Amino acid sequence: MSLSGVRPPRPQPPSINGNLRMIDRPIVCQTGYRMRRSHLSQLSDMWTSSKWCYCLICVAVMLILLIVILIFSFLVQQNRTLQRLVEELRERQEKTK
């Protein structure tokens, strides 16, 4: 007995390797109706997933590399400035002699 204008829900596409992921599995309460997953449980699954940990590690490594590059460029710039100052001091000393 189907109501007019109401479509049955479309099945979800299978996962890549054929195994059901935790997100794909429906949560059924005692009444037999599917419950919607809360955003907090989805966030907790994301925090515990290995992909998320891998992404955090990649971001941390990239930030460390960026900081090292910035420090190196700052030191190179300071070295150039010091060399210019030393050259100017030598020129002034030669002029005074």
N, C-alpha and C positions, 0 to 999 in steps of 0.2 A: 504494500500500500504506500504509494509515493505521492507526495504533495506536488501539485503543479508549480513549476517555476523554481523548485528547489533541486539543486544538483547534488549528487553524492560527492563527498570530498575526494579530490584526486590523490592517488597514491604518490608518496614521495619517491624521487628517483633513488636507486640503490647507490650505496657508497662505491668508491672506486675499486676497492679490493673485494667487495661482496659481503663484508662483515658489517653488522649494524654498529653505528657509532652511538655513543650515549645520547647525543642530541636527537638521533633518528628514532630512538626507542620511545614509544608513547608511554606516558605515565598514566596509569589507570587507578582510580580510587575504588573504594568498596562498592560504590553505586554502579560501577562499570563504565562511567563516562570518562573520557580523556581529560586530564587536567592540564592546564597550561603551565609550563615551567616558569618560575619566577626569574626575574632579571638577576637577582642575587645568586641564585644557583647557577645560572649560566656564567656569571662572572667568576664564581668560585671554580667552576670547571675550567675556565680559560686560564686562571691563575695557576692551576695545578697541571695544566697540560705541558708536555715537554716542548711543544712548538713555541709556546709563550716564553718558556725559560730560555730557549735557544735565541729567540728574538731579543730578549732582554740582555743576554750575554753579547750578542752582536752589537747592540746599541752602546753598551758600556765600552766595548773594545774600540768602536769608532770614536766615541767621545774622548777616550784616552789618547788615541792617535791624533785627533784634532788638537788637543791641548799640547801634546808634544810638538806638533808642527808649529803652533803659535809661539811656544816658548823658543823654539829653535830660530824662527824668523825674527823674533824680538832680539835674541842674542846676536844674530848676524847684523841686524841694523845697528845695535849698540857698538859692535866691533868696527863697523864702517865709520861711525861718528867719531870714535876714539882715534882711529887712524887719521882722519881729517884733522882733528885737533892736534895730534902729534906733528903732522906735517906743517901746520900753521905755526906752531911753537918753534920748530926748527927754522922756518923761514924768518921769523921775527928775531931769533937769536943770531942768525947770519946777518941780518940787516943791522942789528945793534953793534956787531963787531966791525 
